[in-house]
């Protein structure tokens, strides 16, 4: 194996540069993803759209975000991290920057549904995982944790800002801030981003010698093989079905519709956005605790509790919105803790069921998560247009969470196929 010199001290700073650009890319993408919840009502007022018309492009966005996930790593392996990152950021700049010119729902769908949907899908958590694996041999868990935290940080930073811009000025400023942020990071990535350590003449952080890369099968074929493997497994459908409900009840329902629902009850948009941003803090705490519990308890039992309690909280939400006091604060704290607490036990169950194929299979399970989000984003808008209230929507989601709690109890604790794959 060939040794690579680390080079002068300033060259070693490449790790900070690569990590920083990746973090900023994920942060900007999180800001773009958080914007639609703030923009739904302003778009309705500006263009005369109903709630179903204002949320349909968002459902396309969420679906494409999920469906891009399984292929994102394959594209990065084939074309390089830098090219994929530049393409994704360019799409975010175009989708948000051209928004002030739109007047029709089809334009809204092209810009925010397709362009932003694919761009954000290519900058999903897969990007952070690929960068961490290529550039870091040590501190990899810390790096992935920081990249993951960028999502919550983006929500925390951008949501209150966007709500203030809409309230005090115009929704156009929100799109310009998104486009400007993505453009700045696009320029930084074009100047400083590298595909892997060899391009910078260094080893991965913490490595003492270069590792010989083994030849692997076509990455796109591996993605489709992962889907085929999952398609014939009952556990896959149970995991995908429960995660569909997870996406439906978080990104699709609360992430998209909580701010409009609060505004319908007379709660100011800035206050509603602040509550959604506040969930991001508890999101980080809840996920960390859930990961710790997943190493010690049966993941199926954890998911039973998570989905069951989430369902009860959604049944409680209409009352909390009417009271708009302590009850709503309790919902915000609890839902934040439970937001992505389902992820660690779902990943663990996927690992148990599919062994060495689990990463690819989980990509498709996550795609189901985003399809659930897409269903709730549009379905919530459609039902609100029909009934003029969010109560039936929140109640229905609560019932579905109860069904998901039942799904996870049917998952096998161990899987003989996985044991063969691991061997």
C-alpha positions in Angstrom: 0.0 0.0 0.0 1.1 3.5 -0.8 1.9 6.1 1.8 0.7 9.7 1.2 2.4 12.6 3.0 0.2 14.7 5.1 1.8 17.9 3.7 2.2 21.3 5.4 -0.1 22.4 8.2 -2.2 24.5 6.0 -2.9 21.5 3.8 -4.1 19.6 6.8 -6.8 22.2 7.2 -8.5 20.6 4.2 -10.4 18.4 6.6 -12.0 21.5 8.2 -12.7 23.0 4.8 -14.4 19.9 3.5 -16.3 19.4 6.7 -17.3 23.0 6.8 -18.5 23.2 3.2 -20.5 20.0 3.7 -22.1 21.3 6.9 -23.0 24.6 5.2 -24.5 22.7 2.3 -26.7 20.6 4.5 -27.6 23.7 6.6 -28.7 25.7 3.4 -30.7 22.7 2.2 -32.4 22.4 5.6 -33.3 26.1 5.3 -34.9 25.6 1.9 -36.8 22.5 3.2 -38.1 24.5 6.1 -39.4 27.4 4.0 -42.7 25.9 2.6 -44.4 25.8 5.9 -44.0 29.6 6.2 -44.9 30.3 2.5 -48.2 28.3 2.2 -50.5 31.1 3.5 -48.7 33.9 1.7 -48.9 32.1 -1.6 -52.6 31.6 -1.1 -53.1 35.3 -0.4 -50.8 36.4 -3.3 -52.1 34.0 -6.0 -55.6 33.1 -4.8 -54.7 29.4 -4.5 -56.6 27.1 -2.2 -54.8 24.9 0.4 -54.7 21.8 -1.9 -53.1 23.8 -4.7 -50.6 25.4 -2.4 -49.5 22.0 -1.0 -49.5 19.8 -4.1 -46.0 20.9 -5.3 -44.7 20.3 -1.7 -45.9 16.7 -1.9 -43.9 16.4 -5.2 -40.9 17.9 -3.4 -41.0 15.5 -0.5 -41.6 12.5 -2.8 -38.6 13.3 -5.0 -36.5 14.1 -1.9 -37.1 10.5 -0.7 -36.7 8.8 -4.1 -33.4 10.6 -4.8 -32.0 9.2 -1.5 -31.2 5.6 -2.7 -29.5 6.9 -5.8 -27.6 9.8 -4.3 -24.7 7.7 -3.0 -24.5 5.9 -6.4 -24.3 9.2 -8.2 -21.5 10.4 -5.9 -19.6 7.2 -6.4 -19.9 7.5 -10.2 -19.5 11.2 -10.8 -17.8 12.4 -7.6 -19.1 14.3 -4.5 -18.1 17.7 -5.9 -20.1 17.5 -9.2 -23.2 16.2 -7.4 -22.9 18.9 -4.7 -22.6 21.6 -7.3 -25.5 20.3 -9.3 -27.7 20.1 -6.2 -26.8 23.6 -5.1 -27.4 25.0 -8.6 -30.9 23.5 -8.5 -31.6 25.0 -5.1 -30.5 28.4 -6.4 -32.6 28.1 -9.6 -35.7 26.8 -7.8 -35.8 29.4 -5.1 -34.3 32.3 -7.1 -36.9 32.1 -9.9 -39.8 31.9 -7.5 -40.7 35.7 -7.6 -41.4 35.2 -11.4 -44.0 32.5 -10.9 -47.8 33.1 -11.2 -49.3 29.7 -11.9 -49.4 26.5 -9.9 -47.5 24.5 -12.7 -44.6 26.9 -12.3 -44.7 26.4 -8.6 -44.6 22.7 -9.2 -41.6 22.9 -11.5 -39.6 25.2 -9.3 -40.4 24.0 -5.7 -41.7 20.5 -6.5 -39.3 19.2 -9.1 -36.2 21.4 -9.1 -35.9 22.0 -5.3 -37.1 18.5 -4.6 -34.3 16.9 -6.6 -31.8 19.4 -5.4 -32.6 18.8 -1.7 -32.7 15.1 -2.3 -29.1 15.1 -3.5 -28.1 17.1 -0.4 -29.9 14.7 2.0 -28.2 12.9 4.9 -26.6 10.6 2.3 -24.2 13.4 1.4 -22.9 13.7 5.0 -22.5 10.0 5.3 -20.5 9.7 2.0 -18.2 12.7 2.9 -17.6 11.2 6.4 -16.8 7.8 5.0 -14.3 9.1 2.4 -12.6 11.8 4.4 -12.6 10.6 8.0 -11.2 7.3 9.5 -11.2 8.7 13.0 -13.9 10.9 14.6 -16.4 9.6 11.9 -19.3 9.3 14.4 -18.7 12.8 15.6 -18.6 14.1 12.1 -21.8 12.3 11.1 -23.5 13.6 14.2 -22.5 17.2 13.4 -23.8 16.8 9.8 -27.0 15.3 11.1 -27.4 18.2 13.5 -27.3 20.6 10.6 -30.9 19.7 9.8 -32.2 20.8 13.2 -29.8 23.8 13.2 -31.2 24.9 9.8 -34.8 24.7 11.1 -33.8 26.6 14.3 -32.0 29.3 12.4 -34.1 29.9 9.3 -37.7 29.3 10.4 -38.0 32.4 12.8 -36.1 34.5 10.2 -38.4 33.5 7.4 -41.5 34.1 9.5 -40.3 37.6 10.4 -39.4 38.4 6.7 -42.9 37.3 5.6 -44.7 39.3 8.3 -42.6 42.4 8.1 -41.8 42.5 4.4 -42.6 39.9 1.7 -42.4 36.2 0.9 -40.1 37.2 -1.9 -37.3 37.9 0.6 -37.6 34.4 1.9 -36.9 33.0 -1.5 -34.0 35.5 -2.1 -32.4 34.5 1.3 -32.6 30.8 0.3 -31.2 31.5 -3.2 -28.4 33.8 -1.9 -27.4 31.3 0.8 -27.2 28.4 -1.7 -25.3 30.6 -4.2 -22.6 31.6 -1.7 -22.1 27.9 -0.7 -22.1 26.9 -4.4 -19.2 29.3 -5.0 -17.3 28.0 -2.0 -17.9 24.4 -3.1 -16.7 25.2 -6.6 -13.5 26.8 -5.3 -12.6 24.4 -2.4 -14.5 21.1 -2.5 -12.6 17.9 -3.3 -14.0 14.5 -4.1 -11.7 12.5 -1.8 -8.4 13.0 0.2 -6.3 11.8 -2.8 -7.3 14.9 -4.7 -5.8 17.0 -2.0 -2.7 14.8 -1.5 -3.6 13.7 2.0 -4.9 10.6 3.7 -8.4 10.4 5.4 -8.2 12.0 8.8 -6.7 9.6 11.3 -5.4 7.1 8.6 -1.7 6.1 8.6 -1.7 4.6 5.1 -3.7 4.6 2.0 -6.4 1.9 1.7 -6.8 0.0 -1.5 -10.3 0.5 -2.8 -11.9 -2.8 -3.7 -13.8 -3.1 -6.9 -17.5 -3.1 -6.4 -20.6 -3.8 -8.6 -22.4 -1.1 -10.4 -23.8 1.1 -7.7 -27.1 1.7 -9.5 -27.5 -2.1 -9.8 -26.9 -2.4 -6.1 -29.7 0.1 -5.4 -32.2 -1.9 -7.5 -31.0 -5.2 -6.0 -31.7 -3.7 -2.6 -35.2 -2.9 -3.6 -35.6 -6.5 -4.9 -34.3 -7.9 -1.7 -36.7 -5.9 0.4 -39.7 -6.5 -1.9 -39.7 -10.2 -1.0 -39.4 -9.6 2.8 -42.4 -9.2 5.1 -40.1 -7.2 7.5 -39.3 -4.7 4.8 -43.0 -4.0 4.2 -43.6 -3.6 8.0 -40.6 -1.3 8.3 -41.5 0.7 5.2 -45.2 0.9 6.3 -44.4 2.1 9.8 -41.8 4.6 8.4 -44.4 5.8 5.8 -46.5 6.8 8.8 -43.5 8.4 10.5 -42.9 10.7 7.5 -46.7 11.3 7.2 -46.9 12.5 10.8 -43.7 14.6 10.9 -42.3 16.2 7.7 -45.6 15.9 5.8 -48.1 16.9 8.5 -46.5 18.9 11.3 -43.6 20.2 9.2 -45.9 21.4 6.4 -49.2 22.2 8.2 -48.5 23.2 11.8 -47.8 26.9 10.9 -51.0 27.2 8.8 -53.0 25.4 11.4 -51.8 27.8 14.1 -52.6 30.8 11.9 -56.1 29.4 11.4 -56.5 29.5 15.3 -55.2 33.1 15.4 -51.7 32.3 16.5 -49.2 34.7 14.8 -47.0 33.2 12.1 -43.8 34.2 13.9 -44.9 32.5 17.1 -45.9 29.4 15.1 -42.6 29.3 13.3 -40.8 29.7 16.6 -42.6 26.7 18.0 -41.6 24.6 15.0 -38.0 25.8 15.3 -38.1 25.0 19.1 -38.9 21.4 18.2 -35.5 21.2 16.5 -33.8 21.5 19.9 -35.7 18.6 21.4 -35.4 16.7 18.2 -31.6 16.4 18.8 -32.1 15.4 22.4 -34.8 12.8 21.6 -32.7 11.2 18.8 -29.7 11.0 21.1 -31.6 9.3 23.9 -33.3 7.0 21.4 -30.0 5.9 20.0 -28.8 5.1 23.5 -32.0 3.1 24.3 -31.7 1.2 21.0 -28.5 -0.3 22.1 -30.1 -1.6 25.3 -33.8 -2.3 24.6 -35.8 -4.3 22.0 -36.2 -1.8 19.1 -39.7 -3.1 18.4 -40.9 -2.2 21.8 -39.3 1.3 21.5 -41.1 1.9 18.2 -44.4 0.6 19.8 -44.1 3.3 22.4 -42.9 6.0 20.0 -45.7 5.5 17.5 -48.3 5.0 20.2 -47.4 8.1 22.1 -47.1 10.1 18.9 -50.7 9.0 18.0 -52.0 10.1 21.3 -50.3 13.5 21.0 -51.9 14.1 17.6 -55.3 13.3 19.0 -54.5 15.9 21.7 -53.3 18.5 19.2 -56.7 20.0 18.3 -57.4 20.7 22.0 -53.9 22.2 22.4 -54.4 24.5 19.4 -57.7 25.8 20.9 -56.1 26.4 24.3 -52.9 27.9 22.7 -51.2 28.0 26.1 -49.5 25.4 28.3 -51.1 22.6 26.4 -49.6 23.7 23.1 -46.2 24.1 24.8 -46.4 20.5 26.1 -47.2 19.3 22.6 -44.2 21.1 21.1 -41.8 19.7 23.7 -43.1 16.1 23.4 -43.4 16.1 19.6 -39.8 17.5 19.3 -38.5 14.6 21.5 -40.4 12.1 19.4 -39.8 13.7 15.9 -37.0 11.4 14.7 -36.6 9.2 17.7 -38.0 6.4 15.4 -34.8 6.5 13.3 -32.2 4.7 15.5 -34.5 1.7 16.3 -35.7 1.5 12.6 -32.1 1.5 11.4 -31.2 -1.2 14.0 -34.1 -3.4 12.9 -33.1 -3.0 9.3 -29.6 -4.1 10.1 -30.9 -7.1 12.0 -33.2 -8.1 9.1 -30.9 -7.5 6.1 -27.3 -7.7 7.3 -24.8 -6.5 4.8 -27.6 -5.3 2.5 -29.1 -3.1 5.2 -27.7 0.2 4.0 -29.2 -0.1 0.6 -32.5 -1.5 1.9 -32.7 1.3 4.5 -32.5 3.8 1.6 -35.7 2.4 0.3 -37.3 2.4 3.7 -36.4 6.1 4.0 -38.0 6.6 0.5 -41.2 5.2 2.0 -40.8 7.8 4.8 -40.8 10.6 2.3 -43.7 9.2 0.3 -45.7 9.3 3.5 -44.6 12.9 4.0 -45.7 13.7 0.5 -49.1 12.0 1.1 -49.7 14.1 4.2 -48.5 17.4 2.6 -51.0 17.2 -0.2 -53.6 15.1 1.6 -53.7 17.6 4.5 -54.2 20.5 2.1 -56.9 18.7 0.2 -58.8 17.7 3.4 -58.5 21.3 4.7 -59.9 22.6 1.5 -62.8 20.1 1.8 -63.6 20.5 5.4 -62.2 23.9 6.4 -60.5 22.5 9.5 -57.4 20.5 10.5 -59.1 18.5 13.2 -60.0 15.5 11.0 -56.5 15.5 9.6 -54.8 15.4 13.0 -57.2 12.8 14.2 -56.7 10.6 11.1 -52.9 10.8 11.5 -53.2 9.8 15.2 -55.1 6.7 14.2 -52.5 5.8 11.6 -49.7 6.1 14.2 -51.6 3.6 16.3 -51.7 1.3 13.3 -47.9 1.7 12.9 -47.4 0.8 16.5 -49.1 -2.5 15.7 -47.0 -3.0 12.5 -43.7 -2.9 14.4 -44.7 -5.7 16.8 -45.0 -8.1 13.9 -41.3 -7.6 12.8 -39.1 -10.6 13.5 -36.6 -10.1 16.3 -33.9 -12.0 14.3 -33.7 -13.0 10.7 -31.9 -16.1 9.3 -31.3 -14.4 6.0 -29.5 -11.6 7.7 -27.2 -14.1 9.5 -26.3 -15.6 6.1 -25.6 -12.2 4.7 -23.3 -11.3 7.6 -21.4 -14.5 7.4 
